[in-house]
């Protein structure tokens, strides 16, 4: 449930350019980094040869060039075998008097902070005071104003500080990114806990309120069917009881979905089309149910047959067609009882267009319509203040690339147009 991870209220993020460069570099920066990894050893080698010749005021001999080349090649192994260039760098300094490779390795060692990095920097620092390496070329050529005794500071300490700053920046960014990930995980855990609690509450409400009410309705209808002497009443009560029993099965399935966790599999419902959704009546089943309810439906053209198969719709579009037909007939039966529903369809090259039309009774006409002995009033207003059925149907149509529109026609009728891709 709720994670016990403790997180700060706010996180002090690093500078965005630094974060982007260190933690999430772009493809362009990655290419530049790869090119730099190839060019840097060549650049250091070329600079060392050139500066050594400049400081000596003479062309470098072949041995020195070979030593510089070996030092440059060793830099290519700095990621896989860091010990190799670390050992080669002071050897190059001792044989040529160039400290350029020690400068590079001091920065690399301080940035990486591998095992024994303090020891390595300490060894680099005492090489010159112990006389194991000569004065660097810059001191011999007189290009710096500081005494030669400051060679460890220039060649080791200062480069190590720069490398250490770069390495520390990398570590800070990674640490803060990890804190952000922990915060995101904690927030996701809290959100999941809230959702789980809300699902449980909804499942309890559905079970205790809706489930019990539907169960009582089913029992009453069953009792009425058993006790009534009128055949029409018994038939209607039986249909109500059957509808209630089916609704209870669907309700139990929905309650099970709400109460399940991610680790628990979904038990397939007999009428489930996929995990987490219930099947709507098919195209023909909706019209058969309307006919049983005494609703007048006129189907013309392709709509008179199996429209989804005739139009060649895929499974998803066929499911939307079935759902919209069920909703349209239900709304007409609920809001305009006694009116005739006209259903037409047009097969276009790229889409199917289905139209449902029915009359919208006025308040005076609607008030006089009797249904089971109860007077239905305000049906014209109900057409304008219905539930969410059409909105849900429009969303389902949009999900498959279709469109659902509804409006009043100039002659005062209600029209529902469904377009689905073929």
DRENMAR-938053 format. One record per residue (C-alpha): residue in three letters; chain; x negated, y negated, z negated. Coordinates in Angstrom, 2 decimals, padded with zeros to 5 digits. Example, Ala and Ser with C-alpha at 12.3 -4.5 7.8 and 13.67 -1.06 7.14 Angstrom:
% residues 2
<aa Ala; ch A; east -012.30; north 004.50; up -007.80>
<aa Ser; ch A; east -013.67; north 001.06; up -007.14>
***
This chain:
% residues 422
<aa Unk; ch A; east 000.00; north 000.00; up 000.00>
<aa Unk; ch A; east -001.50; north -003.39; up -000.96>
<aa Unk; ch A; east -005.25; north -003.34; up -000.70>
<aa Unk; ch A; east -007.28; north -004.10; up -003.81>
<aa Unk; ch A; east -009.94; north -005.96; up -001.85>
<aa Unk; ch A; east -010.71; north -009.37; up -003.27>
<aa Unk; ch A; east -011.13; north -012.16; up -000.76>
<aa Unk; ch A; east -011.86; north -015.85; up -000.99>
<aa Unk; ch A; east -009.10; north -018.32; up -000.33>
<aa Unk; ch A; east -011.22; north -019.97; up 002.37>
<aa Unk; ch A; east -014.32; north -018.96; up 004.29>
<aa Unk; ch A; east -017.05; north -021.42; up 005.14>
<aa Unk; ch A; east -017.72; north -020.49; up 008.77>
<aa Unk; ch A; east -021.04; north -021.30; up 010.44>
<aa Unk; ch A; east -021.39; north -023.72; up 013.31>
<aa Unk; ch A; east -019.43; north -022.46; up 016.32>
<aa Unk; ch A; east -022.37; north -022.66; up 018.80>
<aa Unk; ch A; east -024.59; north -020.75; up 016.36>
<aa Unk; ch A; east -021.89; north -018.17; up 015.69>
<aa Unk; ch A; east -021.23; north -017.70; up 019.40>
<aa Unk; ch A; east -024.94; north -017.40; up 020.16>
<aa Unk; ch A; east -025.79; north -014.99; up 017.34>
<aa Unk; ch A; east -022.68; north -012.88; up 016.79>
<aa Unk; ch A; east -020.56; north -012.97; up 019.93>
<aa Unk; ch A; east -022.75; north -014.08; up 022.83>
<aa Unk; ch A; east -021.15; north -014.49; up 026.22>
<aa Unk; ch A; east -022.17; north -012.44; up 029.24>
<aa Unk; ch A; east -024.23; north -015.35; up 030.45>
<aa Unk; ch A; east -026.13; north -015.58; up 027.16>
<aa Unk; ch A; east -026.68; north -011.81; up 027.20>
<aa Unk; ch A; east -028.18; north -012.05; up 030.68>
<aa Unk; ch A; east -030.41; north -014.92; up 029.55>
<aa Unk; ch A; east -031.51; north -012.85; up 026.54>
<aa Unk; ch A; east -032.37; north -009.85; up 028.74>
<aa Unk; ch A; east -034.32; north -012.06; up 031.12>
<aa Unk; ch A; east -036.10; north -013.67; up 028.18>
<aa Unk; ch A; east -037.10; north -010.26; up 026.80>
<aa Unk; ch A; east -038.78; north -009.51; up 030.13>
<aa Unk; ch A; east -040.33; north -012.95; up 030.71>
<aa Unk; ch A; east -041.62; north -013.67; up 027.17>
<aa Unk; ch A; east -044.50; north -011.12; up 027.15>
<aa Unk; ch A; east -045.56; north -012.29; up 030.60>
<aa Unk; ch A; east -045.40; north -015.94; up 029.52>
<aa Unk; ch A; east -047.40; north -015.28; up 026.32>
<aa Unk; ch A; east -050.03; north -013.32; up 028.26>
<aa Unk; ch A; east -050.34; north -015.98; up 030.97>
<aa Unk; ch A; east -050.52; north -018.78; up 028.41>
<aa Unk; ch A; east -053.18; north -016.97; up 026.40>
<aa Unk; ch A; east -055.39; north -016.40; up 029.46>
<aa Unk; ch A; east -054.97; north -020.00; up 030.61>
<aa Unk; ch A; east -055.56; north -021.60; up 027.22>
<aa Unk; ch A; east -058.54; north -019.37; up 026.47>
<aa Unk; ch A; east -060.14; north -020.47; up 029.72>
<aa Unk; ch A; east -059.25; north -024.11; up 028.98>
<aa Unk; ch A; east -060.76; north -023.95; up 025.50>
<aa Unk; ch A; east -063.93; north -022.20; up 026.72>
<aa Unk; ch A; east -064.19; north -024.41; up 029.83>
<aa Unk; ch A; east -065.00; north -021.27; up 031.80>
<aa Unk; ch A; east -063.15; north -018.56; up 033.63>
<aa Unk; ch A; east -062.20; north -015.66; up 031.32>
<aa Unk; ch A; east -064.06; north -012.43; up 031.92>
<aa Unk; ch A; east -062.31; north -009.23; up 032.97>
<aa Unk; ch A; east -062.42; north -007.68; up 029.48>
<aa Unk; ch A; east -060.58; north -010.61; up 027.92>
<aa Unk; ch A; east -057.93; north -010.54; up 030.62>
<aa Unk; ch A; east -057.48; north -006.80; up 030.04>
<aa Unk; ch A; east -057.12; north -007.36; up 026.29>
<aa Unk; ch A; east -054.49; north -010.06; up 026.89>
<aa Unk; ch A; east -052.60; north -007.78; up 029.27>
<aa Unk; ch A; east -052.59; north -004.97; up 026.67>
<aa Unk; ch A; east -051.27; north -007.44; up 024.09>
<aa Unk; ch A; east -048.50; north -008.54; up 026.44>
<aa Unk; ch A; east -047.51; north -004.96; up 027.22>
<aa Unk; ch A; east -047.34; north -004.17; up 023.52>
<aa Unk; ch A; east -044.66; north -006.85; up 023.09>
<aa Unk; ch A; east -042.28; north -004.79; up 025.22>
<aa Unk; ch A; east -042.31; north -002.17; up 022.45>
<aa Unk; ch A; east -041.41; north -004.61; up 019.68>
<aa Unk; ch A; east -037.81; north -003.28; up 019.34>
<aa Unk; ch A; east -038.60; north 000.43; up 019.48>
<aa Unk; ch A; east -042.08; north 000.60; up 017.96>
<aa Unk; ch A; east -042.66; north -002.70; up 016.09>
<aa Unk; ch A; east -045.81; north -001.34; up 014.44>
<aa Unk; ch A; east -047.63; north -001.19; up 017.79>
<aa Unk; ch A; east -047.58; north -004.92; up 018.69>
<aa Unk; ch A; east -048.11; north -005.76; up 015.00>
<aa Unk; ch A; east -051.44; north -003.90; up 015.07>
<aa Unk; ch A; east -052.42; north -005.08; up 018.56>
<aa Unk; ch A; east -051.87; north -008.80; up 017.78>
<aa Unk; ch A; east -054.79; north -009.22; up 015.27>
<aa Unk; ch A; east -057.02; north -007.07; up 017.49>
<aa Unk; ch A; east -056.41; north -009.48; up 020.39>
<aa Unk; ch A; east -057.24; north -012.40; up 018.08>
<aa Unk; ch A; east -060.44; north -010.72; up 016.91>
<aa Unk; ch A; east -061.63; north -009.89; up 020.46>
<aa Unk; ch A; east -060.61; north -013.10; up 022.28>
<aa Unk; ch A; east -060.22; north -015.77; up 019.63>
<aa Unk; ch A; east -056.58; north -016.36; up 020.74>
<aa Unk; ch A; east -053.99; north -016.30; up 017.98>
<aa Unk; ch A; east -050.96; north -016.57; up 020.29>
<aa Unk; ch A; east -049.93; north -012.94; up 019.79>
<aa Unk; ch A; east -050.23; north -013.27; up 015.99>
<aa Unk; ch A; east -048.01; north -016.37; up 016.17>
<aa Unk; ch A; east -045.35; north -014.41; up 018.09>
<aa Unk; ch A; east -045.53; north -011.39; up 015.79>
<aa Unk; ch A; east -045.40; north -013.55; up 012.65>
<aa Unk; ch A; east -042.08; north -014.98; up 013.83>
<aa Unk; ch A; east -040.75; north -011.56; up 014.84>
<aa Unk; ch A; east -041.76; north -009.88; up 011.57>
<aa Unk; ch A; east -040.19; north -012.65; up 009.46>
<aa Unk; ch A; east -036.99; north -012.56; up 011.51>
<aa Unk; ch A; east -036.58; north -008.78; up 011.44>
<aa Unk; ch A; east -037.70; north -008.30; up 007.82>
<aa Unk; ch A; east -038.58; north -004.68; up 008.35>
<aa Unk; ch A; east -040.11; north -002.44; up 005.70>
<aa Unk; ch A; east -043.32; north -003.97; up 004.32>
<aa Unk; ch A; east -042.88; north -007.27; up 006.15>
<aa Unk; ch A; east -044.39; north -009.25; up 003.27>
<aa Unk; ch A; east -047.48; north -007.05; up 003.43>
<aa Unk; ch A; east -047.83; north -007.61; up 007.17>
<aa Unk; ch A; east -047.57; north -011.39; up 006.81>
<aa Unk; ch A; east -050.04; north -011.26; up 003.92>
<aa Unk; ch A; east -052.54; north -009.37; up 006.06>
<aa Unk; ch A; east -052.09; north -011.84; up 008.91>
<aa Unk; ch A; east -052.66; north -014.73; up 006.51>
<aa Unk; ch A; east -056.04; north -013.45; up 005.13>
<aa Unk; ch A; east -057.52; north -012.38; up 008.48>
<aa Unk; ch A; east -059.12; north -015.78; up 009.12>
<aa Unk; ch A; east -060.28; north -016.59; up 005.55>
<aa Unk; ch A; east -061.98; north -013.18; up 005.35>
<aa Unk; ch A; east -063.81; north -013.83; up 008.61>
<aa Unk; ch A; east -062.17; north -010.93; up 010.43>
<aa Unk; ch A; east -061.09; north -013.21; up 013.29>
<aa Unk; ch A; east -062.79; north -016.33; up 014.74>
<aa Unk; ch A; east -061.39; north -019.84; up 014.74>
<aa Unk; ch A; east -058.45; north -020.09; up 017.12>
<aa Unk; ch A; east -059.04; north -021.58; up 020.56>
<aa Unk; ch A; east -057.23; north -024.81; up 019.67>
<aa Unk; ch A; east -059.68; north -025.49; up 016.85>
<aa Unk; ch A; east -062.75; north -024.61; up 018.90>
<aa Unk; ch A; east -061.60; north -026.90; up 021.73>
<aa Unk; ch A; east -060.87; north -029.75; up 019.30>
<aa Unk; ch A; east -057.20; north -029.97; up 020.37>
<aa Unk; ch A; east -055.99; north -030.33; up 016.77>
<aa Unk; ch A; east -057.02; north -032.86; up 014.15>
<aa Unk; ch A; east -056.70; north -030.52; up 011.17>
<aa Unk; ch A; east -059.64; north -028.48; up 009.86>
<aa Unk; ch A; east -060.16; north -024.86; up 010.94>
<aa Unk; ch A; east -059.35; north -023.68; up 007.41>
<aa Unk; ch A; east -055.66; north -024.44; up 008.14>
<aa Unk; ch A; east -055.55; north -021.70; up 010.81>
<aa Unk; ch A; east -053.46; north -019.32; up 008.59>
<aa Unk; ch A; east -050.89; north -022.11; up 008.10>
<aa Unk; ch A; east -050.66; north -022.89; up 011.82>
<aa Unk; ch A; east -050.88; north -019.33; up 013.13>
<aa Unk; ch A; east -048.94; north -017.40; up 010.47>
<aa Unk; ch A; east -047.00; north -019.41; up 007.89>
<aa Unk; ch A; east -045.25; north -021.92; up 010.16>
<aa Unk; ch A; east -044.22; north -019.32; up 012.79>
<aa Unk; ch A; east -043.00; north -017.04; up 009.97>
<aa Unk; ch A; east -040.82; north -019.84; up 008.59>
<aa Unk; ch A; east -039.24; north -020.41; up 012.02>
<aa Unk; ch A; east -038.65; north -016.67; up 012.52>
<aa Unk; ch A; east -037.27; north -016.32; up 009.01>
<aa Unk; ch A; east -034.80; north -019.17; up 009.63>
<aa Unk; ch A; east -033.57; north -017.51; up 012.83>
<aa Unk; ch A; east -033.25; north -014.12; up 011.12>
<aa Unk; ch A; east -031.45; north -015.62; up 008.16>
<aa Unk; ch A; east -028.98; north -017.35; up 010.49>
<aa Unk; ch A; east -028.21; north -014.00; up 012.08>
<aa Unk; ch A; east -027.66; north -012.36; up 008.71>
<aa Unk; ch A; east -025.44; north -015.20; up 007.47>
<aa Unk; ch A; east -023.26; north -015.02; up 010.56>
<aa Unk; ch A; east -022.93; north -011.24; up 010.30>
<aa Unk; ch A; east -022.10; north -011.46; up 006.59>
<aa Unk; ch A; east -019.42; north -014.05; up 007.22>
<aa Unk; ch A; east -018.00; north -012.07; up 010.10>
<aa Unk; ch A; east -017.77; north -009.08; up 007.78>
<aa Unk; ch A; east -015.95; north -011.21; up 005.22>
<aa Unk; ch A; east -013.53; north -012.32; up 007.93>
<aa Unk; ch A; east -012.92; north -008.70; up 008.87>
<aa Unk; ch A; east -012.28; north -007.84; up 005.24>
<aa Unk; ch A; east -009.86; north -010.73; up 004.93>
<aa Unk; ch A; east -008.05; north -009.66; up 008.10>
<aa Unk; ch A; east -007.83; north -006.09; up 006.82>
<aa Unk; ch A; east -006.47; north -007.29; up 003.48>
<aa Unk; ch A; east -003.91; north -009.53; up 005.20>
<aa Unk; ch A; east -002.87; north -006.66; up 007.49>
<aa Unk; ch A; east -002.50; north -004.38; up 004.46>
<aa Unk; ch A; east -000.32; north -006.96; up 002.69>
<aa Unk; ch A; east 001.78; north -007.47; up 005.81>
<aa Unk; ch A; east 002.18; north -003.72; up 006.26>
<aa Unk; ch A; east 003.24; north -003.43; up 002.62>
<aa Unk; ch A; east 005.86; north -006.17; up 003.04>
<aa Unk; ch A; east 007.17; north -004.53; up 006.21>
<aa Unk; ch A; east 007.29; north -001.12; up 004.49>
<aa Unk; ch A; east 009.19; north -002.53; up 001.53>
<aa Unk; ch A; east 011.63; north -004.31; up 003.83>
<aa Unk; ch A; east 012.16; north -001.13; up 005.85>
<aa Unk; ch A; east 012.90; north 000.77; up 002.67>
<aa Unk; ch A; east 015.35; north -001.90; up 001.56>
<aa Unk; ch A; east 017.12; north -001.83; up 004.92>
<aa Unk; ch A; east 017.27; north 001.97; up 004.87>
<aa Unk; ch A; east 018.84; north 001.92; up 001.40>
<aa Unk; ch A; east 021.37; north -000.73; up 002.42>
<aa Unk; ch A; east 022.30; north 001.14; up 005.59>
<aa Unk; ch A; east 022.66; north 004.40; up 003.69>
<aa Unk; ch A; east 024.55; north 003.03; up 000.71>
<aa Unk; ch A; east 026.77; north 000.45; up 002.41>
<aa Unk; ch A; east 027.23; north 001.30; up 006.08>
<aa Unk; ch A; east 026.76; north 005.06; up 005.74>
<aa Unk; ch A; east 029.19; north 005.44; up 002.91>
<aa Unk; ch A; east 031.75; north 003.20; up 004.61>
<aa Unk; ch A; east 031.57; north 005.13; up 007.89>
<aa Unk; ch A; east 031.79; north 008.40; up 005.95>
<aa Unk; ch A; east 034.95; north 007.25; up 004.18>
<aa Unk; ch A; east 036.43; north 006.10; up 007.49>
<aa Unk; ch A; east 035.70; north 009.51; up 009.03>
<aa Unk; ch A; east 037.30; north 011.33; up 006.10>
<aa Unk; ch A; east 040.40; north 009.13; up 006.27>
<aa Unk; ch A; east 040.74; north 009.69; up 010.02>
<aa Unk; ch A; east 040.35; north 013.44; up 009.55>
<aa Unk; ch A; east 043.04; north 013.43; up 006.87>
<aa Unk; ch A; east 045.33; north 011.37; up 009.08>
<aa Unk; ch A; east 044.86; north 013.80; up 011.97>
<aa Unk; ch A; east 045.74; north 016.71; up 009.70>
<aa Unk; ch A; east 048.81; north 015.13; up 008.10>
<aa Unk; ch A; east 050.42; north 013.19; up 010.95>
<aa Unk; ch A; east 053.31; north 014.70; up 012.88>
<aa Unk; ch A; east 052.90; north 012.37; up 015.84>
<aa Unk; ch A; east 050.76; north 013.88; up 018.62>
<aa Unk; ch A; east 049.40; north 010.53; up 019.86>
<aa Unk; ch A; east 048.45; north 009.54; up 016.33>
<aa Unk; ch A; east 046.69; north 012.85; up 015.73>
<aa Unk; ch A; east 044.79; north 012.53; up 018.98>
<aa Unk; ch A; east 043.69; north 008.98; up 018.19>
<aa Unk; ch A; east 042.71; north 009.90; up 014.62>
<aa Unk; ch A; east 040.69; north 012.84; up 015.91>
<aa Unk; ch A; east 038.81; north 010.57; up 018.29>
<aa Unk; ch A; east 038.11; north 008.15; up 015.46>
<aa Unk; ch A; east 036.82; north 010.99; up 013.29>
<aa Unk; ch A; east 034.59; north 012.28; up 016.11>
<aa Unk; ch A; east 033.23; north 008.79; up 016.76>
<aa Unk; ch A; east 032.55; north 008.34; up 013.06>
<aa Unk; ch A; east 030.75; north 011.70; up 012.84>
<aa Unk; ch A; east 028.54; north 010.77; up 015.80>
<aa Unk; ch A; east 027.86; north 007.36; up 014.29>
<aa Unk; ch A; east 026.84; north 009.02; up 011.02>
<aa Unk; ch A; east 024.32; north 011.18; up 012.87>
<aa Unk; ch A; east 022.86; north 008.11; up 014.57>
<aa Unk; ch A; east 022.81; north 006.25; up 011.27>
<aa Unk; ch A; east 020.94; north 009.08; up 009.55>
<aa Unk; ch A; east 018.38; north 009.04; up 012.36>
<aa Unk; ch A; east 017.86; north 005.27; up 012.02>
<aa Unk; ch A; east 017.54; north 005.56; up 008.25>
<aa Unk; ch A; east 014.90; north 008.26; up 008.75>
<aa Unk; ch A; east 012.99; north 006.01; up 011.13>
<aa Unk; ch A; east 013.05; north 003.15; up 008.66>
<aa Unk; ch A; east 011.82; north 005.33; up 005.82>
<aa Unk; ch A; east 009.05; north 007.13; up 007.66>
<aa Unk; ch A; east 005.39; north 006.11; up 007.40>
<aa Unk; ch A; east 002.76; north 006.13; up 010.13>
<aa Unk; ch A; east 001.54; north 009.52; up 008.91>
<aa Unk; ch A; east 004.99; north 011.10; up 009.17>
<aa Unk; ch A; east 006.16; north 012.33; up 012.57>
<aa Unk; ch A; east 009.51; north 011.30; up 014.01>
<aa Unk; ch A; east 012.11; north 014.07; up 014.00>
<aa Unk; ch A; east 013.84; north 014.05; up 017.35>
<aa Unk; ch A; east 017.51; north 013.23; up 017.24>
<aa Unk; ch A; east 019.74; north 015.21; up 019.61>
<aa Unk; ch A; east 020.60; north 012.03; up 021.51>
<aa Unk; ch A; east 017.23; north 010.32; up 021.22>
<aa Unk; ch A; east 015.64; north 009.28; up 024.51>
<aa Unk; ch A; east 012.29; north 008.50; up 022.93>
<aa Unk; ch A; east 010.77; north 007.98; up 019.49>
<aa Unk; ch A; east 012.54; north 005.17; up 017.73>
<aa Unk; ch A; east 015.46; north 004.64; up 020.13>
<aa Unk; ch A; east 018.93; north 006.14; up 020.48>
<aa Unk; ch A; east 020.51; north 007.08; up 023.77>
<aa Unk; ch A; east 023.34; north 004.94; up 025.10>
<aa Unk; ch A; east 026.24; north 006.54; up 026.98>
<aa Unk; ch A; east 025.47; north 007.29; up 030.59>
<aa Unk; ch A; east 027.01; north 005.37; up 033.49>
<aa Unk; ch A; east 029.79; north 007.92; up 033.97>
<aa Unk; ch A; east 030.32; north 008.51; up 030.25>
<aa Unk; ch A; east 031.04; north 004.81; up 029.71>
<aa Unk; ch A; east 033.77; north 004.83; up 032.37>
<aa Unk; ch A; east 035.21; north 008.10; up 031.08>
<aa Unk; ch A; east 035.42; north 006.62; up 027.57>
<aa Unk; ch A; east 037.11; north 003.48; up 028.94>
<aa Unk; ch A; east 039.62; north 005.63; up 030.77>
<aa Unk; ch A; east 040.40; north 007.58; up 027.58>
<aa Unk; ch A; east 040.97; north 004.29; up 025.78>
<aa Unk; ch A; east 043.52; north 003.27; up 028.41>
<aa Unk; ch A; east 041.30; north 000.60; up 029.93>
<aa Unk; ch A; east 041.86; north -000.20; up 033.60>
<aa Unk; ch A; east 038.59; north -000.04; up 035.54>
<aa Unk; ch A; east 038.26; north -000.44; up 039.29>
<aa Unk; ch A; east 034.95; north 000.61; up 040.83>
<aa Unk; ch A; east 034.15; north -000.31; up 044.40>
<aa Unk; ch A; east 031.38; north 000.66; up 046.78>
<aa Unk; ch A; east 028.28; north 002.35; up 045.37>
<aa Unk; ch A; east 029.54; north 001.63; up 041.84>
<aa Unk; ch A; east 032.18; north 004.33; up 042.30>
<aa Unk; ch A; east 029.53; north 007.07; up 042.14>
<aa Unk; ch A; east 026.24; north 007.83; up 040.35>
<aa Unk; ch A; east 024.81; north 004.37; up 040.93>
<aa Unk; ch A; east 021.34; north 004.90; up 039.40>
<aa Unk; ch A; east 020.69; north 007.91; up 041.63>
<aa Unk; ch A; east 022.16; north 006.20; up 044.68>
<aa Unk; ch A; east 019.94; north 003.15; up 044.16>
<aa Unk; ch A; east 016.86; north 005.28; up 043.38>
<aa Unk; ch A; east 016.21; north 003.61; up 040.02>
<aa Unk; ch A; east 013.47; north 004.87; up 037.75>
<aa Unk; ch A; east 014.19; north 006.13; up 034.25>
<aa Unk; ch A; east 013.74; north 002.77; up 032.51>
<aa Unk; ch A; east 015.92; north 000.83; up 034.95>
<aa Unk; ch A; east 018.57; north 003.56; up 034.84>
<aa Unk; ch A; east 018.64; north 003.32; up 031.04>
<aa Unk; ch A; east 019.15; north -000.47; up 031.29>
<aa Unk; ch A; east 021.96; north 000.04; up 033.80>
<aa Unk; ch A; east 023.70; north 002.49; up 031.44>
<aa Unk; ch A; east 023.29; north 000.14; up 028.47>
<aa Unk; ch A; east 024.67; north -002.88; up 030.34>
<aa Unk; ch A; east 027.66; north -000.89; up 031.64>
<aa Unk; ch A; east 028.48; north 000.31; up 028.13>
<aa Unk; ch A; east 028.17; north -003.24; up 026.76>
<aa Unk; ch A; east 030.27; north -004.79; up 029.54>
<aa Unk; ch A; east 033.11; north -002.28; up 029.14>
<aa Unk; ch A; east 032.97; north -002.53; up 025.36>
<aa Unk; ch A; east 033.19; north -006.33; up 025.48>
<aa Unk; ch A; east 036.11; north -006.21; up 027.91>
<aa Unk; ch A; east 037.92; north -003.68; up 025.71>
<aa Unk; ch A; east 037.23; north -005.75; up 022.60>
<aa Unk; ch A; east 037.74; north -009.32; up 023.84>
<aa Unk; ch A; east 040.16; north -008.84; up 026.75>
<aa Unk; ch A; east 042.37; north -005.83; up 026.04>
<aa Unk; ch A; east 044.74; north -004.98; up 028.82>
<aa Unk; ch A; east 042.70; north -006.75; up 031.49>
<aa Unk; ch A; east 041.37; north -004.95; up 034.58>
<aa Unk; ch A; east 037.59; north -004.61; up 034.84>
<aa Unk; ch A; east 036.25; north -004.74; up 038.40>
<aa Unk; ch A; east 032.82; north -003.23; up 039.00>
<aa Unk; ch A; east 030.97; north -003.75; up 042.28>
<aa Unk; ch A; east 027.41; north -003.06; up 043.34>
<aa Unk; ch A; east 025.18; north -004.25; up 046.17>
<aa Unk; ch A; east 022.10; north -002.30; up 047.26>
<aa Unk; ch A; east 019.51; north -004.81; up 048.50>
<aa Unk; ch A; east 016.09; north -003.82; up 049.90>
<aa Unk; ch A; east 014.21; north -004.74; up 046.73>
<aa Unk; ch A; east 016.86; north -004.79; up 044.01>
<aa Unk; ch A; east 020.24; north -003.61; up 042.82>
<aa Unk; ch A; east 022.94; north -006.14; up 041.93>
<aa Unk; ch A; east 025.86; north -004.98; up 039.78>
<aa Unk; ch A; east 028.79; north -007.27; up 038.94>
<aa Unk; ch A; east 031.41; north -006.80; up 036.22>
<aa Unk; ch A; east 034.53; north -009.01; up 036.27>
<aa Unk; ch A; east 037.46; north -009.15; up 033.94>
<aa Unk; ch A; east 040.13; north -011.65; up 032.98>
<aa Unk; ch A; east 039.79; north -013.73; up 029.82>
<aa Unk; ch A; east 043.23; north -013.95; up 028.18>
<aa Unk; ch A; east 044.37; north -017.20; up 026.67>
<aa Unk; ch A; east 045.05; north -017.47; up 022.93>
<aa Unk; ch A; east 048.80; north -017.09; up 023.39>
<aa Unk; ch A; east 048.41; north -013.96; up 025.54>
<aa Unk; ch A; east 045.74; north -012.46; up 023.30>
<aa Unk; ch A; east 047.83; north -013.04; up 020.21>
<aa Unk; ch A; east 050.63; north -010.94; up 021.64>
<aa Unk; ch A; east 048.52; north -007.86; up 022.47>
<aa Unk; ch A; east 049.09; north -005.04; up 020.02>
<aa Unk; ch A; east 046.46; north -002.40; up 019.27>
<aa Unk; ch A; east 047.56; north 000.42; up 016.98>
<aa Unk; ch A; east 050.22; north -001.78; up 015.47>
<aa Unk; ch A; east 047.80; north -004.58; up 014.56>
<aa Unk; ch A; east 048.09; north -007.90; up 016.36>
<aa Unk; ch A; east 044.84; north -009.04; up 017.97>
<aa Unk; ch A; east 044.42; north -012.79; up 017.69>
<aa Unk; ch A; east 041.73; north -015.21; up 018.70>
<aa Unk; ch A; east 040.27; north -013.00; up 021.43>
<aa Unk; ch A; east 039.60; north -015.90; up 023.73>
<aa Unk; ch A; east 037.48; north -017.45; up 020.99>
<aa Unk; ch A; east 035.74; north -014.11; up 020.41>
<aa Unk; ch A; east 034.51; north -014.20; up 024.00>
<aa Unk; ch A; east 032.63; north -017.34; up 023.13>
<aa Unk; ch A; east 031.49; north -016.36; up 019.65>
<aa Unk; ch A; east 030.52; north -012.70; up 020.08>
<aa Unk; ch A; east 027.61; north -010.78; up 018.64>
<aa Unk; ch A; east 024.16; north -010.10; up 020.04>
<aa Unk; ch A; east 025.09; north -007.45; up 022.63>
<aa Unk; ch A; east 024.57; north -009.55; up 025.74>
<aa Unk; ch A; east 021.36; north -011.08; up 024.39>
<aa Unk; ch A; east 019.95; north -007.61; up 023.68>
<aa Unk; ch A; east 021.04; north -006.42; up 027.14>
<aa Unk; ch A; east 019.33; north -009.43; up 028.74>
<aa Unk; ch A; east 016.13; north -008.63; up 026.86>
<aa Unk; ch A; east 016.22; north -005.02; up 028.04>
<aa Unk; ch A; east 016.75; north -006.15; up 031.64>
<aa Unk; ch A; east 013.84; north -008.59; up 031.42>
<aa Unk; ch A; east 011.55; north -005.85; up 030.10>
<aa Unk; ch A; east 011.92; north -003.90; up 033.37>
<aa Unk; ch A; east 011.65; north -006.97; up 035.60>
<aa Unk; ch A; east 015.39; north -007.53; up 035.99>
<aa Unk; ch A; east 017.82; north -010.25; up 035.02>
<aa Unk; ch A; east 021.23; north -010.45; up 033.35>
<aa Unk; ch A; east 023.51; north -013.45; up 033.74>
<aa Unk; ch A; east 027.06; north -014.13; up 032.59>
<aa Unk; ch A; east 029.44; north -017.04; up 033.11>
<aa Unk; ch A; east 033.05; north -018.07; up 033.57>
<aa Unk; ch A; east 034.20; north -018.08; up 037.19>
<aa Unk; ch A; east 036.21; north -021.00; up 038.66>
<aa Unk; ch A; east 039.37; north -018.89; up 038.45>
<aa Unk; ch A; east 038.89; north -018.44; up 034.68>
<aa Unk; ch A; east 037.51; north -014.91; up 034.71>
<aa Unk; ch A; east 034.41; north -013.58; up 032.95>
<aa Unk; ch A; east 031.58; north -012.40; up 035.21>
<aa Unk; ch A; east 028.49; north -010.42; up 034.30>
<aa Unk; ch A; east 025.72; north -009.97; up 036.91>
<aa Unk; ch A; east 022.86; north -007.49; up 036.49>
<aa Unk; ch A; east 019.84; north -007.41; up 038.80>
<aa Unk; ch A; east 017.37; north -004.52; up 038.61>
<aa Unk; ch A; east 014.29; north -003.84; up 040.75>
<aa Unk; ch A; east 014.40; north -000.78; up 043.01>
***
